[in-house]
Amino acid sequence: MYHGATLSSFTSIALDPYPLVAFSLRIPSRMATALNSHVDQARAEMPGLISAHMVINILSAPQADLAVKFSRADLHPRPFEDPDVHWTKSEDGLPILS
């Protein structure tokens, strides 16, 4: 299952030698819980792992409806299953919004 969130704070820190970003999440939140559980699972499967993969979709103004779908868990509990949310998988199997 994929998880998503709408972030109001996002900062690019570096691109070289690796992409590095910072963002803030409310704790507790579904997204914070999902990120922690995915990292814990990945570390259990691959000891020594220091990171997990994720994708960041930057939305344009006409995509404001998508931002709402990913920000309101009470109204949209599974946004990736919404027929109005169009996405494909990246080479790594991560969801890319279109």
Biopython code that builds the backbone (N, CA, C, O; Angstrom):
import numpy as np
from Bio.PDB.StructureBuilder import StructureBuilder

atoms = [
    (1, "MET", "N", (0.848, -1.182, 0.000)),
    (1, "MET", "CA", (0.000, 0.000, 0.000)),
    (1, "MET", "C", (0.888, 1.237, 0.000)),
    (1, "MET", "O", (1.892, 1.299, 0.711)),
    (2, "TYR", "N", (0.507, 2.209, -0.800)),
    (2, "TYR", "CA", (1.241, 3.461, -0.866)),
    (2, "TYR", "C", (0.623, 4.465, 0.098)),
    (2, "TYR", "O", (-0.571, 4.414, 0.394)),
    (3, "HIS", "N", (1.448, 5.366, 0.576)),
    (3, "HIS", "CA", (1.008, 6.433, 1.470)),
    (3, "HIS", "C", (1.416, 7.758, 0.863)),
    (3, "HIS", "O", (2.397, 7.832, 0.123)),
    (4, "GLY", "N", (0.675, 8.797, 1.168)),
    (4, "GLY", "CA", (1.008, 10.119, 0.673)),
    (4, "GLY", "C", (0.615, 11.181, 1.671)),
    (4, "GLY", "O", (-0.187, 10.937, 2.572)),
    (5, "ALA", "N", (1.177, 12.349, 1.510)),
    (5, "ALA", "CA", (0.872, 13.474, 2.382)),
    (5, "ALA", "C", (1.071, 14.770, 1.596)),
    (5, "ALA", "O", (1.858, 14.820, 0.651)),
    (6, "THR", "N", (0.366, 15.790, 1.990)),
    (6, "THR", "CA", (0.585, 17.126, 1.448)),
    (6, "THR", "C", (1.444, 17.874, 2.456)),
    (6, "THR", "O", (1.077, 17.999, 3.624)),
    (7, "LEU", "N", (2.587, 18.368, 2.001)),
    (7, "LEU", "CA", (3.527, 19.054, 2.893)),
    (7, "LEU", "C", (3.460, 20.554, 2.661)),
    (7, "LEU", "O", (3.400, 21.020, 1.523)),
    (8, "SER", "N", (3.469, 21.292, 3.745)),
    (8, "SER", "CA", (3.521, 22.744, 3.606)),
    (8, "SER", "C", (4.932, 23.263, 3.865)),
    (8, "SER", "O", (5.229, 24.430, 3.609)),
    (9, "SER", "N", (5.799, 22.387, 4.373)),
    (9, "SER", "CA", (7.191, 22.784, 4.580)),
    (9, "SER", "C", (8.079, 21.752, 3.901)),
    (9, "SER", "O", (8.071, 20.573, 4.256)),
    (10, "PHE", "N", (8.846, 22.214, 2.917)),
    (10, "PHE", "CA", (9.712, 21.333, 2.146)),
    (10, "PHE", "C", (10.911, 22.154, 1.720)),
    (10, "PHE", "O", (10.754, 23.246, 1.173)),
    (11, "THR", "N", (12.111, 21.639, 1.964)),
    (11, "THR", "CA", (13.323, 22.365, 1.630)),
    (11, "THR", "C", (14.321, 21.449, 0.946)),
    (11, "THR", "O", (14.570, 20.338, 1.412)),
    (12, "SER", "N", (14.885, 21.906, -0.144)),
    (12, "SER", "CA", (15.977, 21.194, -0.797)),
    (12, "SER", "C", (17.272, 21.616, -0.112)),
    (12, "SER", "O", (17.591, 22.803, -0.043)),
    (13, "ILE", "N", (18.008, 20.639, 0.391)),
    (13, "ILE", "CA", (19.249, 20.941, 1.101)),
    (13, "ILE", "C", (20.464, 20.775, 0.191)),
    (13, "ILE", "O", (21.377, 21.600, 0.209)),
    (14, "ALA", "N", (20.471, 19.701, -0.608)),
    (14, "ALA", "CA", (21.606, 19.442, -1.489)),
    (14, "ALA", "C", (21.188, 18.539, -2.640)),
    (14, "ALA", "O", (20.205, 17.805, -2.537)),
    (15, "LEU", "N", (21.930, 18.597, -3.726)),
    (15, "LEU", "CA", (21.753, 17.668, -4.841)),
    (15, "LEU", "C", (22.977, 16.782, -5.024)),
    (15, "LEU", "O", (22.887, 15.710, -5.621)),
    (16, "ASP", "N", (24.122, 17.227, -4.513)),
    (16, "ASP", "CA", (25.359, 16.497, -4.714)),
    (16, "ASP", "C", (26.048, 16.287, -3.375)),
    (16, "ASP", "O", (26.169, 17.258, -2.629)),
    (17, "PRO", "N", (26.499, 15.115, -3.021)),
    (17, "PRO", "CA", (26.602, 13.944, -3.878)),
    (17, "PRO", "C", (25.287, 13.153, -3.986)),
    (17, "PRO", "O", (25.153, 12.316, -4.880)),
    (18, "TYR", "N", (24.330, 13.398, -3.105)),
    (18, "TYR", "CA", (23.031, 12.730, -3.169)),
    (18, "TYR", "C", (21.933, 13.758, -2.919)),
    (18, "TYR", "O", (22.149, 14.729, -2.194)),
    (19, "PRO", "N", (20.769, 13.557, -3.506)),
    (19, "PRO", "CA", (19.655, 14.469, -3.206)),
    (19, "PRO", "C", (19.308, 14.390, -1.712)),
    (19, "PRO", "O", (19.175, 13.302, -1.150)),
    (20, "LEU", "N", (19.169, 15.530, -1.099)),
    (20, "LEU", "CA", (18.843, 15.595, 0.319)),
    (20, "LEU", "C", (17.798, 16.683, 0.522)),
    (20, "LEU", "O", (18.007, 17.835, 0.140)),
    (21, "VAL", "N", (16.666, 16.311, 1.128)),
    (21, "VAL", "CA", (15.596, 17.263, 1.394)),
    (21, "VAL", "C", (15.200, 17.174, 2.858)),
    (21, "VAL", "O", (15.517, 16.206, 3.549)),
    (22, "ALA", "N", (14.509, 18.190, 3.306)),
    (22, "ALA", "CA", (13.966, 18.208, 4.670)),
    (22, "ALA", "C", (12.497, 18.589, 4.579)),
    (22, "ALA", "O", (12.105, 19.417, 3.757)),
    (23, "PHE", "N", (11.696, 17.973, 5.433)),
    (23, "PHE", "CA", (10.288, 18.332, 5.522)),
    (23, "PHE", "C", (9.805, 18.031, 6.925)),
    (23, "PHE", "O", (10.432, 17.270, 7.661)),
    (24, "SER", "N", (8.698, 18.625, 7.285)),
    (24, "SER", "CA", (8.131, 18.441, 8.619)),
    (24, "SER", "C", (6.801, 17.717, 8.518)),
    (24, "SER", "O", (5.999, 17.977, 7.621)),
    (25, "LEU", "N", (6.581, 16.807, 9.451)),
    (25, "LEU", "CA", (5.310, 16.101, 9.570)),
    (25, "LEU", "C", (4.768, 16.281, 10.974)),
    (25, "LEU", "O", (5.524, 16.385, 11.940)),
    (26, "ARG", "N", (3.464, 16.314, 11.071)),
    (26, "ARG", "CA", (2.823, 16.339, 12.391)),
    (26, "ARG", "C", (2.966, 14.947, 12.990)),
    (26, "ARG", "O", (2.798, 13.947, 12.292)),
    (27, "ILE", "N", (3.273, 14.881, 14.270)),
    (27, "ILE", "CA", (3.355, 13.610, 14.985)),
    (27, "ILE", "C", (2.399, 13.694, 16.167)),
    (27, "ILE", "O", (2.516, 14.607, 16.984)),
    (28, "PRO", "N", (1.471, 12.775, 16.272)),
    (28, "PRO", "CA", (1.296, 11.615, 15.404)),
    (28, "PRO", "C", (0.548, 11.985, 14.127)),
    (28, "PRO", "O", (-0.265, 12.909, 14.109)),
    (29, "SER", "N", (0.840, 11.245, 13.063)),
    (29, "SER", "CA", (0.111, 11.360, 11.804)),
    (29, "SER", "C", (0.243, 10.034, 11.072)),
    (29, "SER", "O", (1.139, 9.241, 11.361)),
    (30, "ARG", "N", (-0.654, 9.800, 10.123)),
    (30, "ARG", "CA", (-0.573, 8.558, 9.349)),
    (30, "ARG", "C", (0.738, 8.477, 8.592)),
    (30, "ARG", "O", (1.353, 7.413, 8.525)),
    (31, "MET", "N", (1.169, 9.586, 8.023)),
    (31, "MET", "CA", (2.386, 9.571, 7.216)),
    (31, "MET", "C", (3.616, 9.300, 8.068)),
    (31, "MET", "O", (4.477, 8.516, 7.667)),
    (32, "ALA", "N", (3.718, 9.923, 9.223)),
    (32, "ALA", "CA", (4.861, 9.676, 10.109)),
    (32, "ALA", "C", (4.891, 8.214, 10.541)),
    (32, "ALA", "O", (5.957, 7.598, 10.565)),
    (33, "THR", "N", (3.751, 7.664, 10.877)),
    (33, "THR", "CA", (3.666, 6.256, 11.263)),
    (33, "THR", "C", (4.061, 5.357, 10.096)),
    (33, "THR", "O", (4.806, 4.395, 10.278)),
    (34, "ALA", "N", (3.567, 5.665, 8.900)),
    (34, "ALA", "CA", (3.891, 4.860, 7.719)),
    (34, "ALA", "C", (5.387, 4.899, 7.418)),
    (34, "ALA", "O", (5.985, 3.860, 7.137)),
    (35, "LEU", "N", (5.998, 6.081, 7.474)),
    (35, "LEU", "CA", (7.437, 6.182, 7.210)),
    (35, "LEU", "C", (8.242, 5.380, 8.225)),
    (35, "LEU", "O", (9.164, 4.652, 7.857)),
    (36, "ASN", "N", (7.896, 5.514, 9.494)),
    (36, "ASN", "CA", (8.610, 4.762, 10.530)),
    (36, "ASN", "C", (8.458, 3.258, 10.341)),
    (36, "ASN", "O", (9.434, 2.521, 10.484)),
    (37, "SER", "N", (7.263, 2.793, 10.025)),
    (37, "SER", "CA", (7.055, 1.353, 9.883)),
    (37, "SER", "C", (7.777, 0.815, 8.654)),
    (37, "SER", "O", (8.307, -0.296, 8.696)),
    (38, "HIS", "N", (7.809, 1.582, 7.551)),
    (38, "HIS", "CA", (8.525, 1.134, 6.356)),
    (38, "HIS", "C", (10.029, 1.065, 6.609)),
    (38, "HIS", "O", (10.683, 0.120, 6.167)),
    (39, "VAL", "N", (10.577, 2.036, 7.302)),
    (39, "VAL", "CA", (12.008, 2.020, 7.610)),
    (39, "VAL", "C", (12.323, 0.855, 8.530)),
    (39, "VAL", "O", (13.311, 0.153, 8.319)),
    (40, "ASP", "N", (11.493, 0.635, 9.555)),
    (40, "ASP", "CA", (11.719, -0.485, 10.472)),
    (40, "ASP", "C", (11.669, -1.815, 9.727)),
    (40, "ASP", "O", (12.496, -2.690, 9.981)),
    (41, "GLN", "N", (10.722, -1.983, 8.818)),
    (41, "GLN", "CA", (10.590, -3.218, 8.045)),
    (41, "GLN", "C", (11.802, -3.407, 7.132)),
    (41, "GLN", "O", (12.351, -4.505, 7.043)),
    (42, "ALA", "N", (12.213, -2.343, 6.459)),
    (42, "ALA", "CA", (13.371, -2.436, 5.560)),
    (42, "ALA", "C", (14.635, -2.778, 6.331)),
    (42, "ALA", "O", (15.447, -3.573, 5.858)),
    (43, "ARG", "N", (14.815, -2.197, 7.498)),
    (43, "ARG", "CA", (16.009, -2.490, 8.302)),
    (43, "ARG", "C", (15.992, -3.927, 8.804)),
    (43, "ARG", "O", (17.044, -4.558, 8.908)),
    (44, "ALA", "N", (14.804, -4.455, 9.117)),
    (44, "ALA", "CA", (14.701, -5.849, 9.552)),
    (44, "ALA", "C", (15.058, -6.799, 8.413)),
    (44, "ALA", "O", (15.673, -7.843, 8.633)),
    (45, "GLU", "N", (14.667, -6.429, 7.196)),
    (45, "GLU", "CA", (14.948, -7.276, 6.032)),
    (45, "GLU", "C", (16.378, -7.125, 5.542)),
    (45, "GLU", "O", (16.949, -8.069, 4.996)),
    (46, "MET", "N", (16.969, -5.932, 5.735)),
    (46, "MET", "CA", (18.328, -5.672, 5.262)),
    (46, "MET", "C", (19.122, -4.976, 6.366)),
    (46, "MET", "O", (19.213, -3.749, 6.383)),
    (47, "PRO", "N", (19.702, -5.758, 7.297)),
    (47, "PRO", "CA", (20.483, -5.125, 8.375)),
    (47, "PRO", "C", (21.564, -4.215, 7.812)),
    (47, "PRO", "O", (22.193, -4.534, 6.802)),
    (48, "GLY", "N", (21.772, -3.103, 8.457)),
    (48, "GLY", "CA", (22.762, -2.140, 8.009)),
    (48, "GLY", "C", (22.194, -1.062, 7.100)),
    (48, "GLY", "O", (22.882, -0.090, 6.785)),
    (49, "LEU", "N", (20.946, -1.224, 6.676)),
    (49, "LEU", "CA", (20.314, -0.214, 5.829)),
    (49, "LEU", "C", (20.188, 1.088, 6.608)),
    (49, "LEU", "O", (19.750, 1.095, 7.758)),
    (50, "ILE", "N", (20.573, 2.182, 5.975)),
    (50, "ILE", "CA", (20.501, 3.469, 6.676)),
    (50, "ILE", "C", (19.446, 4.395, 6.083)),
    (50, "ILE", "O", (19.242, 5.502, 6.581)),
    (51, "SER", "N", (18.772, 3.948, 5.018)),
    (51, "SER", "CA", (17.745, 4.805, 4.446)),
    (51, "SER", "C", (16.690, 3.961, 3.750)),
    (51, "SER", "O", (16.900, 2.779, 3.476)),
    (52, "ALA", "N", (15.571, 4.575, 3.473)),
    (52, "ALA", "CA", (14.498, 3.958, 2.699)),
    (52, "ALA", "C", (14.209, 4.870, 1.519)),
    (52, "ALA", "O", (14.554, 6.051, 1.544)),
    (53, "HIS", "N", (13.588, 4.337, 0.507)),
    (53, "HIS", "CA", (13.287, 5.131, -0.681)),
    (53, "HIS", "C", (11.906, 5.748, -0.601)),
    (53, "HIS", "O", (10.978, 5.182, -0.022)),
    (54, "MET", "N", (11.797, 6.913, -1.190)),
    (54, "MET", "CA", (10.512, 7.592, -1.285)),
    (54, "MET", "C", (10.547, 8.481, -2.517)),
    (54, "MET", "O", (11.609, 8.748, -3.079)),
    (55, "VAL", "N", (9.387, 8.927, -2.920)),
    (55, "VAL", "CA", (9.301, 9.824, -4.069)),
    (55, "VAL", "C", (8.595, 11.100, -3.617)),
    (55, "VAL", "O", (7.712, 11.067, -2.760)),
    (56, "ILE", "N", (8.995, 12.211, -4.202)),
    (56, "ILE", "CA", (8.364, 13.492, -3.898)),
    (56, "ILE", "C", (7.768, 14.020, -5.194)),
    (56, "ILE", "O", (8.476, 14.215, -6.182)),
    (57, "ASN", "N", (6.474, 14.246, -5.182)),
    (57, "ASN", "CA", (5.780, 14.816, -6.333)),
    (57, "ASN", "C", (5.558, 16.298, -6.061)),
    (57, "ASN", "O", (4.924, 16.655, -5.068)),
    (58, "ILE", "N", (6.069, 17.160, -6.926)),
    (58, "ILE", "CA", (5.857, 18.604, -6.806)),
    (58, "ILE", "C", (4.628, 18.931, -7.652)),
    (58, "ILE", "O", (4.620, 18.699, -8.861)),
    (59, "LEU", "N", (3.598, 19.466, -7.017)),
    (59, "LEU", "CA", (2.345, 19.744, -7.711)),
    (59, "LEU", "C", (2.286, 21.185, -8.216)),
    (59, "LEU", "O", (2.869, 22.092, -7.623)),
    (60, "SER", "N", (1.578, 21.369, -9.311)),
    (60, "SER", "CA", (1.361, 22.703, -9.859)),
    (60, "SER", "C", (0.024, 23.240, -9.348)),
    (60, "SER", "O", (-0.759, 22.497, -8.756)),
    (61, "ALA", "N", (-0.235, 24.513, -9.572)),
    (61, "ALA", "CA", (-1.488, 25.135, -9.107)),
    (61, "ALA", "C", (-2.729, 24.400, -9.613)),
    (61, "ALA", "O", (-3.675, 24.237, -8.841)),
    (62, "PRO", "N", (-2.777, 23.947, -10.874)),
    (62, "PRO", "CA", (-3.971, 23.219, -11.330)),
    (62, "PRO", "C", (-4.164, 21.861, -10.642)),
    (62, "PRO", "O", (-5.211, 21.235, -10.808)),
    (63, "GLN", "N", (-3.179, 21.403, -9.880)),
    (63, "GLN", "CA", (-3.297, 20.127, -9.182)),
    (63, "GLN", "C", (-3.682, 20.306, -7.710)),
    (63, "GLN", "O", (-3.451, 19.408, -6.900)),
    (64, "ALA", "N", (-4.260, 21.446, -7.361)),
    (64, "ALA", "CA", (-4.637, 21.711, -5.971)),
    (64, "ALA", "C", (-5.592, 20.650, -5.432)),
    (64, "ALA", "O", (-5.547, 20.324, -4.246)),
    (65, "ASP", "N", (-6.463, 20.103, -6.297)),
    (65, "ASP", "CA", (-7.380, 19.061, -5.845)),
    (65, "ASP", "C", (-6.627, 17.820, -5.357)),
    (65, "ASP", "O", (-7.084, 17.140, -4.438)),
    (66, "LEU", "N", (-5.473, 17.524, -5.971)),
    (66, "LEU", "CA", (-4.663, 16.399, -5.497)),
    (66, "LEU", "C", (-4.087, 16.685, -4.119)),
    (66, "LEU", "O", (-4.043, 15.802, -3.262)),
    (67, "ALA", "N", (-3.646, 17.918, -3.906)),
    (67, "ALA", "CA", (-3.107, 18.288, -2.596)),
    (67, "ALA", "C", (-4.154, 18.069, -1.515)),
    (67, "ALA", "O", (-3.834, 17.586, -0.429)),
    (68, "VAL", "N", (-5.401, 18.419, -1.804)),
    (68, "VAL", "CA", (-6.484, 18.228, -0.834)),
    (68, "VAL", "C", (-6.702, 16.741, -0.571)),
    (68, "VAL", "O", (-6.875, 16.336, 0.578)),
    (69, "LYS", "N", (-6.696, 15.932, -1.618)),
    (69, "LYS", "CA", (-6.918, 14.492, -1.442)),
    (69, "LYS", "C", (-5.854, 13.865, -0.548)),
    (69, "LYS", "O", (-6.157, 12.962, 0.232)),
    (70, "PHE", "N", (-4.620, 14.328, -0.651)),
    (70, "PHE", "CA", (-3.550, 13.757, 0.158)),
    (70, "PHE", "C", (-3.417, 14.431, 1.528)),
    (70, "PHE", "O", (-2.662, 13.956, 2.377)),
    (71, "SER", "N", (-4.130, 15.511, 1.746)),
    (71, "SER", "CA", (-4.029, 16.202, 3.038)),
    (71, "SER", "C", (-5.168, 15.863, 3.986)),
    (71, "SER", "O", (-5.061, 16.124, 5.184)),
    (72, "ARG", "N", (-6.242, 15.296, 3.490)),
    (72, "ARG", "CA", (-7.433, 15.057, 4.307)),
    (72, "ARG", "C", (-7.716, 13.567, 4.460)),
    (72, "ARG", "O", (-8.548, 13.008, 3.744)),
    (73, "ALA", "N", (-7.020, 12.928, 5.396)),
    (73, "ALA", "CA", (-7.227, 11.493, 5.630)),
    (73, "ALA", "C", (-8.662, 11.192, 6.052)),
    (73, "ALA", "O", (-9.176, 10.103, 5.794)),
    (74, "ASP", "N", (-9.305, 12.163, 6.702)),
    (74, "ASP", "CA", (-10.693, 11.944, 7.128)),
    (74, "ASP", "C", (-11.638, 11.892, 5.928)),
    (74, "ASP", "O", (-12.642, 11.180, 5.975)),
    (75, "LEU", "N", (-11.344, 12.618, 4.870)),
    (75, "LEU", "CA", (-12.197, 12.628, 3.680)),
    (75, "LEU", "C", (-11.714, 11.675, 2.593)),
    (75, "LEU", "O", (-12.516, 11.141, 1.826)),
    (76, "HIS", "N", (-10.409, 11.465, 2.530)),
    (76, "HIS", "CA", (-9.812, 10.641, 1.475)),
    (76, "HIS", "C", (-8.830, 9.655, 2.110)),
    (76, "HIS", "O", (-7.619, 9.861, 2.028)),
    (77, "PRO", "N", (-9.335, 8.573, 2.750)),
    (77, "PRO", "CA", (-8.445, 7.665, 3.476)),
    (77, "PRO", "C", (-7.460, 6.900, 2.597)),
    (77, "PRO", "O", (-6.398, 6.502, 3.074)),
    (78, "ARG", "N", (-7.787, 6.687, 1.327)),
    (78, "ARG", "CA", (-6.900, 5.955, 0.414)),
    (78, "ARG", "C", (-6.809, 6.705, -0.924)),
    (78, "ARG", "O", (-7.411, 6.278, -1.910)),
    (79, "PRO", "N", (-6.068, 7.808, -0.966)),
    (79, "PRO", "CA", (-6.057, 8.635, -2.177)),
    (79, "PRO", "C", (-5.534, 7.918, -3.418)),
    (79, "PRO", "O", (-5.968, 8.234, -4.526)),
    (80, "PHE", "N", (-4.619, 6.966, -3.270)),
    (80, "PHE", "CA", (-4.106, 6.270, -4.451)),
    (80, "PHE", "C", (-5.154, 5.366, -5.091)),
    (80, "PHE", "O", (-4.992, 4.950, -6.238)),
    (81, "GLU", "N", (-6.223, 5.059, -4.365)),
    (81, "GLU", "CA", (-7.309, 4.237, -4.909)),
    (81, "GLU", "C", (-8.420, 5.089, -5.520)),
    (81, "GLU", "O", (-9.349, 4.549, -6.120)),
    (82, "ASP", "N", (-8.335, 6.402, -5.377)),
    (82, "ASP", "CA", (-9.332, 7.314, -5.933)),
    (82, "ASP", "C", (-9.230, 7.313, -7.458)),
    (82, "ASP", "O", (-8.133, 7.486, -7.989)),
    (83, "PRO", "N", (-10.341, 7.124, -8.180)),
    (83, "PRO", "CA", (-10.266, 7.089, -9.648)),
    (83, "PRO", "C", (-9.819, 8.411, -10.274)),
    (83, "PRO", "O", (-9.413, 8.427, -11.436)),
    (84, "ASP", "N", (-9.883, 9.513, -9.533)),
    (84, "ASP", "CA", (-9.441, 10.804, -10.060)),
    (84, "ASP", "C", (-7.949, 11.054, -9.843)),
    (84, "ASP", "O", (-7.410, 12.045, -10.334)),
    (85, "VAL", "N", (-7.283, 10.166, -9.113)),
    (85, "VAL", "CA", (-5.846, 10.299, -8.874)),
    (85, "VAL", "C", (-5.127, 9.404, -9.875)),
    (85, "VAL", "O", (-5.185, 8.178, -9.782)),
    (86, "HIS", "N", (-4.450, 10.028, -10.830)),
    (86, "HIS", "CA", (-3.751, 9.294, -11.881)),
    (86, "HIS", "C", (-2.266, 9.209, -11.536)),
    (86, "HIS", "O", (-1.621, 10.215, -11.239)),
    (87, "TRP", "N", (-1.742, 7.988, -11.582)),
    (87, "TRP", "CA", (-0.342, 7.796, -11.254)),
    (87, "TRP", "C", (0.204, 6.565, -11.971)),
    (87, "TRP", "O", (-0.546, 5.703, -12.428)),
    (88, "THR", "N", (1.532, 6.510, -12.056)),
    (88, "THR", "CA", (2.235, 5.366, -12.608)),
    (88, "THR", "C", (3.352, 5.005, -11.641)),
    (88, "THR", "O", (3.627, 5.743, -10.695)),
    (89, "LYS", "N", (3.991, 3.874, -11.879)),
    (89, "LYS", "CA", (5.114, 3.467, -11.036)),
    (89, "LYS", "C", (6.436, 3.875, -11.676)),
    (89, "LYS", "O", (6.612, 3.795, -12.891)),
    (90, "SER", "N", (7.358, 4.313, -10.826)),
    (90, "SER", "CA", (8.711, 4.624, -11.285)),
    (90, "SER", "C", (9.463, 3.316, -11.525)),
    (90, "SER", "O", (8.929, 2.236, -11.272)),
    (91, "GLU", "N", (10.694, 3.411, -12.009)),
    (91, "GLU", "CA", (11.515, 2.216, -12.201)),
    (91, "GLU", "C", (11.713, 1.463, -10.890)),
    (91, "GLU", "O", (11.900, 0.246, -10.894)),
    (92, "ASP", "N", (11.673, 2.182, -9.768)),
    (92, "ASP", "CA", (11.843, 1.563, -8.454)),
    (92, "ASP", "C", (10.523, 1.097, -7.855)),
    (92, "ASP", "O", (10.495, 0.596, -6.731)),
    (93, "GLY", "N", (9.424, 1.257, -8.600)),
    (93, "GLY", "CA", (8.120, 0.820, -8.108)),
    (93, "GLY", "C", (7.430, 1.820, -7.201)),
    (93, "GLY", "O", (6.511, 1.460, -6.466)),
    (94, "LEU", "N", (7.863, 3.069, -7.246)),
    (94, "LEU", "CA", (7.276, 4.114, -6.407)),
    (94, "LEU", "C", (6.248, 4.901, -7.212)),
    (94, "LEU", "O", (6.398, 5.044, -8.425)),
    (95, "PRO", "N", (5.204, 5.414, -6.559)),
    (95, "PRO", "CA", (4.129, 6.112, -7.301)),
    (95, "PRO", "C", (4.529, 7.530, -7.728)),
    (95, "PRO", "O", (5.009, 8.339, -6.934)),
    (96, "ILE", "N", (4.304, 7.789, -9.027)),
    (96, "ILE", "CA", (4.552, 9.116, -9.602)),
    (96, "ILE", "C", (3.197, 9.660, -10.040)),
    (96, "ILE", "O", (2.541, 9.061, -10.892)),
    (97, "LEU", "N", (2.772, 10.776, -9.477)),
    (97, "LEU", "CA", (1.494, 11.370, -9.857)),
    (97, "LEU", "C", (1.605, 11.983, -11.244)),
    (97, "LEU", "O", (2.643, 12.530, -11.619)),
    (98, "SER", "N", (0.507, 11.880, -12.004)),
    (98, "SER", "CA", (0.541, 12.450, -13.345)),
    (98, "SER", "C", (-0.572, 13.471, -13.525)),
    (98, "SER", "O", (-0.701, 14.060, -14.598)),
]
sb = StructureBuilder()
sb.init_structure("model")
sb.init_model(0)
sb.init_chain("A")
sb.init_seg("    ")
for serial, (resi, resn, name, xyz) in enumerate(atoms, 1):
    if name == "N":
        sb.init_residue(resn, " ", resi, " ")
    sb.init_atom(name, np.array(xyz, "f"), 0.0, 1.0, " ", f" {name:<3s}", serial, name[0])
structure = sb.get_structure()
